[in-house]
Amino acid sequence: MNRSPESSTAVSIPSHKNYDGIYFIILLLACAVSVYFAFHHDIFRHFTSTSDNDVVMVYEALMFNSGLDQFYFDHPGYIYFLILGPWLTLMKALGFVSVNSLSELGGPSSTYAEYAQLVFAGRFLSIVLVLCTTWVFHYCVRGFVRNRFIAVIATALFSISPGMVTQSLIMRTELPAILFVLFSFAMLLRAVRAGGLRGIIYLGLCAFAVPLALLSKVQILPIVMALPILAFIFHESRTNIDRSIDAFCSADTRVSLYFLCVLVSLPAITMYGGQIYLFGHFRGYQVVIALYAAASALIYGRIFHKSWNAGITGLFIVMAGFSLGHYSTLITNQVENTFVVANVIEHMTRFSSVYGEVKNTGSLFSSFIQKFYDTVFLVLSYAYVRDVYVGLAENILYWIVTLGGVFSFINKRYRLGLQIGIFLFLALGMIAF
């Protein structure tokens, strides 16, 4: 029997559905690699065996569940405590721990065992957060990689990275911070590609996640500021989507939306402005950051949506979304958390040698320049020369990625080279971070 060309072609092309099960299994294994290392190191090892913040994190969660004020503001760690507190309450309801607040701790004979249970429960939370972070990372990679199996490979590499493996073993504020940053990036990718109401919702969710990341660990700010640049680099036009804000939103509706966003944002603006005016020592950089965010929103609207109206709408949505995220601080209503985010440089310099230099010399610029040079030298030596921090295998990987970016530019694949360069910059930034 003769076959037509159409039927022959149809038979020779495999269906993606045939690989869905395999893909899903491989993805689960990729996400679970770091979980294996967590169990390999024993979740129930002695709670003082790891010289880290486990004890402090649990104590803060117990204080939160007891209705007491937060005392640890180094990171400031606020969002992590909001997650850990209810998590311990859930663990108690399920019978895994016997206490979930300071008032329930027994005497000296029982407190030791009760505290050990709480640390073990906190380590399980770290595993859950690692899985969520890895999954969101995969979602981000799928946003700009067409081949989903390449995305799985990238996810596996992310899952076995020293940072993720370490985070699965301990209780730290960095993990929820990077989780919310990745979620914000995922929503930003969707926002710049979607049109109409969906794009506004995605952009609002993107802005909402930013203060949650900062309130977990404010030192994540440099990566947060890199998000607009990443969105420009990895954006791909979708010509079949109607991007005009006028297509679904009249002028009167836009004005009402702007007015609503301003009303939502005014309390947050007042909270930040008061902290900057009363306690900020190096005032001015906050305005630069705000202008950078505003310019990004306007340029997005002009480039991706072909309309200044879309950019203005995006600006108001970002302002309202960020404000709503920051209102999470009202759960405990401690102004110290607002101070940390509003005056990030003042807060961070107190934990470095720069702070003493600034107090003695009065020059923030010269002190930071020297610190910047020292940090760049150390980061480059760690990544490309020494195996003290990242390990020999990672040293080789950094060289391979760098050479891949160079050859991309030589072959005039500028977009690919720029993408590689941005990711390499962020990887080096994470070492410094």
C-alpha positions as CSV (number, residue, x, y, z in Angstrom):
1,M,0.0,0.0,0.0
2,N,1.3,3.4,-0.9
3,R,1.6,6.1,1.8
4,S,1.1,9.7,1.2
5,P,3.9,12.1,2.2
6,E,1.6,13.6,4.8
7,S,1.0,10.3,6.6
8,S,4.7,9.4,6.4
9,T,5.7,12.7,8.0
10,A,3.1,12.3,10.7
11,V,4.4,8.9,11.6
12,S,8.0,10.0,11.8
13,I,7.5,12.9,14.2
14,P,7.3,11.8,17.9
15,S,4.7,13.3,20.1
16,H,5.9,15.4,23.1
17,K,3.2,13.6,25.1
18,N,5.3,10.4,24.9
19,Y,8.0,12.1,27.0
20,D,5.8,13.9,29.5
21,G,6.1,11.2,32.1
22,I,9.9,10.8,31.7
23,Y,10.3,14.6,31.8
24,F,8.3,14.9,35.0
25,I,10.2,12.1,36.7
26,I,13.6,13.6,35.7
27,L,12.4,17.0,37.0
28,L,11.4,15.5,40.3
29,L,14.8,13.8,40.6
30,A,16.6,17.0,39.7
31,C,14.7,18.9,42.4
32,A,15.3,16.2,45.0
33,V,19.1,15.9,44.7
34,S,19.8,18.5,47.4
35,V,17.2,16.7,49.6
36,Y,19.3,13.6,49.4
37,F,22.3,15.4,50.7
38,A,20.2,16.8,53.5
39,F,19.2,13.3,54.6
40,H,22.7,12.0,54.0
41,H,24.1,14.4,56.6
42,D,21.3,13.3,59.0
43,I,18.4,15.6,59.7
44,F,18.5,14.4,63.4
45,R,22.1,15.1,64.0
46,H,22.8,17.0,67.3
47,F,21.2,20.5,67.1
48,T,24.4,22.2,68.1
49,S,26.6,20.2,65.7
50,T,26.2,22.9,63.0
51,S,27.7,26.2,64.1
52,D,25.1,28.4,62.5
53,N,21.9,30.3,63.2
54,D,19.6,27.4,63.9
55,V,19.2,28.1,67.6
56,V,18.6,31.8,67.0
57,M,16.1,31.2,64.2
58,V,14.1,28.8,66.4
59,Y,14.2,31.2,69.4
60,E,12.8,34.0,67.2
61,A,10.0,31.8,65.9
62,L,9.1,30.9,69.5
63,M,9.0,34.6,70.4
64,F,6.8,35.3,67.4
65,N,4.4,32.5,68.4
66,S,4.4,34.0,71.9
67,G,3.5,37.5,70.7
68,L,6.8,38.9,71.8
69,D,8.9,41.5,69.9
70,Q,11.7,40.5,67.5
71,F,15.2,41.1,68.7
72,Y,17.3,39.8,65.8
73,F,17.4,42.4,62.9
74,D,20.8,41.6,61.3
75,H,19.2,40.4,58.0
76,P,16.5,41.3,59.3
77,G,15.0,37.8,58.9
78,Y,11.4,39.0,59.5
79,I,9.8,36.9,56.7
80,Y,11.7,33.8,57.7
81,F,10.3,34.1,61.2
82,L,6.8,34.6,59.8
83,I,7.2,31.3,57.9
84,L,9.0,29.4,60.7
85,G,6.5,30.3,63.4
86,P,3.4,28.9,61.8
87,W,5.5,25.9,60.5
88,L,6.3,25.0,64.2
89,T,2.6,25.4,65.0
90,L,1.8,23.0,62.2
91,M,4.4,20.5,63.4
92,K,2.9,20.7,66.9
93,A,-0.6,20.1,65.6
94,L,0.7,17.0,63.7
95,G,2.5,15.7,66.8
96,F,6.1,16.1,65.6
97,V,7.0,18.6,68.3
98,S,5.6,19.2,71.8
99,V,6.0,23.0,72.0
100,N,5.7,26.0,69.7
101,S,6.1,29.0,72.0
102,L,8.4,30.2,74.8
103,S,5.7,29.9,77.4
104,E,5.4,26.1,76.7
105,L,9.0,25.3,77.3
106,G,9.5,23.2,80.4
107,G,12.2,23.3,83.0
108,P,15.9,22.5,82.5
109,S,15.2,18.8,82.4
110,S,12.9,19.0,79.3
111,T,13.9,22.2,77.5
112,Y,17.0,20.6,75.9
113,A,15.0,17.8,74.3
114,E,12.1,20.1,73.3
115,Y,14.6,22.6,71.6
116,A,16.2,19.7,69.7
117,Q,12.8,18.7,68.3
118,L,12.2,22.3,67.2
119,V,15.6,22.5,65.4
120,F,14.8,19.2,63.6
121,A,11.5,20.6,62.5
122,G,13.2,23.7,61.2
123,R,15.6,21.6,59.2
124,F,12.6,19.9,57.5
125,L,11.3,23.4,56.6
126,S,14.7,24.1,55.0
127,I,14.1,21.0,52.8
128,V,10.7,22.2,51.8
129,L,12.0,25.7,50.9
130,V,14.8,24.2,48.9
131,L,12.3,22.1,46.9
132,C,10.2,25.2,46.3
133,T,13.2,27.3,45.3
134,T,14.4,24.7,42.9
135,W,11.0,24.3,41.3
136,V,10.6,28.1,40.9
137,F,14.1,28.2,39.4
138,H,13.0,25.6,36.8
139,Y,9.9,27.7,36.0
140,C,12.2,30.7,35.4
141,V,14.5,28.8,33.1
142,R,11.6,27.4,31.2
143,G,10.6,31.0,30.6
144,F,13.5,31.6,28.2
145,V,14.7,28.1,27.2
146,R,12.6,26.3,24.6
147,N,14.0,22.8,25.3
148,R,12.6,21.6,28.6
149,F,15.2,18.9,29.0
150,I,17.9,21.6,28.9
151,A,15.9,23.4,31.6
152,V,15.9,20.1,33.6
153,I,19.7,19.9,33.3
154,A,20.0,23.5,34.5
155,T,17.7,22.7,37.4
156,A,19.8,19.7,38.4
157,L,23.0,21.9,38.4
158,F,21.2,24.5,40.5
159,S,20.0,21.8,42.9
160,I,23.5,20.3,43.4
161,S,25.2,23.7,43.7
162,P,27.1,24.2,47.0
163,G,24.7,27.0,48.0
164,M,21.5,24.9,47.7
165,V,23.1,21.9,49.3
166,T,24.3,24.0,52.3
167,Q,20.9,25.7,52.6
168,S,19.2,22.3,52.9
169,L,21.3,21.4,55.9
170,I,20.8,24.6,58.0
171,M,18.2,27.3,58.9
172,R,19.1,30.5,57.2
173,T,17.3,33.6,55.9
174,E,19.0,33.5,52.5
175,L,16.7,30.7,51.3
176,P,13.4,32.5,51.5
177,A,15.1,35.6,50.1
178,I,16.3,33.9,46.9
179,L,12.9,32.0,46.7
180,F,11.0,35.3,46.6
181,V,13.5,36.8,44.2
182,L,13.2,33.9,41.8
183,F,9.4,34.2,42.1
184,S,9.6,37.9,41.3
185,F,11.7,37.2,38.3
186,A,9.3,34.6,37.0
187,M,6.4,37.0,37.4
188,L,8.4,39.7,35.7
189,L,9.0,37.5,32.7
190,R,5.3,36.7,32.5
191,A,4.4,40.3,32.8
192,V,6.6,41.6,30.0
193,R,5.3,38.9,27.7
194,A,1.6,38.9,28.6
195,G,-0.9,41.5,27.6
196,G,-3.9,43.2,29.2
197,L,-5.1,42.4,32.7
198,R,-2.9,39.4,33.0
199,G,0.2,41.5,32.5
200,I,-0.9,43.9,35.3
201,I,-1.5,41.0,37.7
202,Y,1.9,39.4,37.0
203,L,3.6,42.8,37.5
204,G,1.8,43.3,40.7
205,L,2.9,39.9,42.0
206,C,6.4,40.6,40.9
207,A,6.5,43.8,43.0
208,F,4.8,42.2,45.9
209,A,7.5,39.6,46.2
210,V,10.4,42.1,46.3
211,P,9.8,43.5,49.9
212,L,9.3,39.9,51.1
213,A,12.8,39.0,49.8
214,L,14.3,42.2,51.3
215,L,12.6,41.6,54.7
216,S,14.0,38.1,54.7
217,K,17.6,39.2,53.9
218,V,18.1,42.8,52.8
219,Q,21.6,42.0,51.4
220,I,19.7,40.5,48.4
221,L,19.1,44.0,47.1
222,P,21.8,43.9,44.3
223,I,20.2,40.8,42.8
224,V,16.7,42.5,43.1
225,M,18.1,45.5,41.2
226,A,19.4,43.1,38.5
227,L,15.9,41.8,37.7
228,P,14.9,44.6,35.2
229,I,18.1,44.1,33.3
230,L,17.5,40.3,33.2
231,A,14.0,40.9,31.9
232,F,15.3,43.0,29.1
233,I,17.9,40.4,28.2
234,F,15.6,37.4,28.2
235,H,12.5,39.0,26.8
236,E,11.2,37.6,23.5
237,S,8.5,39.4,21.6
238,R,5.1,37.7,21.2
239,T,3.5,39.4,18.3
240,N,0.2,37.5,18.6
241,I,-0.6,39.2,22.0
242,D,-2.4,42.5,22.1
243,R,-0.2,44.6,24.3
244,S,-2.1,47.9,24.3
245,I,-3.4,49.0,27.7
246,D,-6.1,50.9,25.8
247,A,-7.5,47.6,24.4
248,F,-9.1,46.7,27.8
249,C,-8.8,49.8,29.9
250,S,-10.3,53.2,29.2
251,A,-8.8,56.5,30.2
252,D,-11.2,57.0,33.1
253,T,-10.5,53.5,34.3
254,R,-6.8,54.1,34.2
255,V,-7.1,57.3,36.3
256,S,-9.2,55.5,38.8
257,L,-6.6,52.7,38.9
258,Y,-3.8,55.3,39.5
259,F,-5.8,56.9,42.3
260,L,-6.4,53.5,44.0
261,C,-2.7,52.7,43.7
262,V,-1.7,56.0,45.3
263,L,-4.1,55.4,48.2
264,V,-2.7,51.9,48.7
265,S,0.9,53.2,48.6
266,L,0.6,56.3,50.8
267,P,1.1,54.6,54.1
268,A,4.1,52.7,52.9
269,I,5.6,55.9,51.4
270,T,5.1,57.6,54.8
271,M,6.7,54.6,56.6
272,Y,9.8,54.7,54.4
273,G,10.0,58.4,54.3
274,G,9.9,58.8,58.0
275,Q,12.7,56.2,58.5
276,I,14.9,57.8,55.9
277,Y,14.4,61.4,57.2
278,L,14.7,60.6,60.9
279,F,17.5,57.9,60.9
280,G,19.1,57.8,57.4
281,H,22.7,59.0,57.5
282,F,23.5,58.7,53.7
283,R,20.3,60.0,52.3
284,G,19.8,60.2,48.5
285,Y,20.6,56.7,47.2
286,Q,17.0,55.7,48.0
287,V,15.8,58.2,45.5
288,V,18.2,56.8,42.9
289,I,16.8,53.3,43.5
290,A,13.2,54.5,43.2
291,L,14.0,56.4,40.0
292,Y,15.7,53.3,38.6
293,A,12.6,51.2,39.3
294,A,10.3,53.9,37.8
295,A,12.4,54.2,34.7
296,S,12.4,50.5,34.2
297,A,8.6,50.4,34.4
298,L,8.2,53.2,31.9
299,I,10.7,51.8,29.4
300,Y,9.1,48.3,29.6
301,G,5.8,49.9,28.6
302,R,7.3,51.7,25.7
303,I,9.4,48.9,24.4
304,F,7.3,45.8,25.1
305,H,3.8,47.2,25.0
306,K,4.4,50.1,22.5
307,S,2.7,52.6,24.8
308,W,3.6,55.1,27.4
309,N,0.3,54.5,29.0
310,A,1.3,50.9,29.7
311,G,4.5,52.1,31.3
312,I,2.7,54.6,33.5
313,T,0.2,51.9,34.5
314,G,3.1,49.6,35.3
315,L,4.7,52.2,37.4
316,F,1.7,52.6,39.6
317,I,1.1,48.8,39.8
318,V,4.7,48.3,40.9
319,M,4.3,51.0,43.6
320,A,1.1,49.4,44.9
321,G,2.4,45.9,44.8
322,F,5.6,46.8,46.6
323,S,3.6,48.6,49.3
324,L,1.3,45.7,49.8
325,G,4.2,43.4,50.3
326,H,5.8,45.7,52.8
327,Y,2.5,45.8,54.8
328,S,3.5,42.3,56.0
329,T,5.5,44.2,58.6
330,L,2.2,45.3,60.2
331,I,1.7,41.7,61.5
332,T,4.2,42.5,64.3
333,N,4.4,46.3,63.7
334,Q,8.1,46.8,64.6
335,V,9.6,49.8,62.8
336,E,13.1,48.3,62.9
337,N,12.3,46.1,59.9
338,T,11.2,49.2,57.9
339,F,14.4,50.9,59.0
340,V,16.5,48.1,57.7
341,V,14.9,48.1,54.2
342,A,14.7,51.9,54.0
343,N,18.3,52.5,55.1
344,V,19.9,49.4,53.6
345,I,23.4,51.0,53.3
346,E,23.5,52.3,56.8
347,H,22.4,48.9,58.1
348,M,24.9,46.9,56.0
349,T,27.9,49.1,56.7
350,R,27.5,48.5,60.5
351,F,28.5,44.9,59.9
352,S,31.7,45.7,57.9
353,S,34.9,47.5,58.3
354,V,33.6,50.2,56.1
355,Y,31.4,51.5,58.9
356,G,34.4,52.3,61.1
357,E,36.2,53.9,58.2
358,V,33.3,56.1,57.4
359,K,33.0,57.2,61.0
360,N,36.6,58.1,61.1
361,T,37.0,59.7,57.7
362,G,33.4,60.8,57.0
363,S,33.8,59.6,53.4
364,L,31.4,56.8,52.3
365,F,32.6,56.9,48.7
366,S,36.3,56.3,49.2
367,S,35.7,53.6,51.8
368,F,33.3,51.7,49.5
369,I,35.7,52.0,46.5
370,Q,38.5,50.4,48.5
371,K,36.1,47.7,49.7
372,F,34.8,47.2,46.2
373,Y,38.3,46.6,44.8
374,D,39.2,44.1,47.6
375,T,35.9,42.2,47.1
376,V,36.3,42.0,43.3
377,F,39.8,40.6,43.7
378,L,38.7,38.0,46.2
379,V,35.7,36.9,44.2
380,L,37.7,36.5,40.9
381,S,40.4,34.5,42.7
382,Y,37.8,32.3,44.3
383,A,36.0,31.6,41.1
384,Y,38.8,31.2,38.6
385,V,42.0,30.4,40.5
386,R,41.5,29.0,44.0
387,D,39.4,26.1,45.1
388,V,39.1,27.3,48.7
389,Y,35.5,28.5,48.4
390,V,33.7,27.0,45.5
391,G,35.8,23.9,44.8
392,L,37.9,22.8,41.9
393,A,34.9,21.5,39.9
394,E,33.2,24.9,40.1
395,N,36.5,26.6,39.1
396,I,36.5,24.6,35.9
397,L,32.8,25.4,35.4
398,Y,33.4,29.1,35.7
399,W,36.1,28.9,33.0
400,I,33.9,26.9,30.7
401,V,31.0,29.3,31.0
402,T,33.3,32.3,30.5
403,L,34.8,30.8,27.4
404,G,31.4,30.0,26.1
405,G,30.4,33.6,26.4
406,V,33.5,34.8,24.7
407,F,33.0,32.4,21.8
408,S,29.4,33.5,21.5
409,F,30.5,37.1,20.9
410,I,33.2,35.9,18.5
411,N,30.6,34.1,16.5
412,K,28.4,37.2,16.5
413,R,25.7,35.5,18.7
414,Y,25.5,38.7,20.8
415,R,22.3,37.9,22.5
416,L,23.5,34.5,23.8
417,G,26.8,36.0,24.8
418,L,25.0,38.7,26.8
419,Q,22.7,36.2,28.5
420,I,25.8,34.1,29.5
421,G,27.5,37.3,30.8
422,I,24.5,38.3,32.9
423,F,24.2,34.9,34.5
424,L,28.0,34.8,35.1
425,F,27.8,38.2,36.7
426,L,25.0,37.1,39.0
427,A,27.0,33.9,39.9
428,L,30.0,36.0,40.9
429,G,27.7,38.3,42.8
430,M,26.4,35.4,44.8
431,I,30.0,34.6,45.9
432,A,30.4,38.2,47.1
433,F,26.9,38.0,48.6
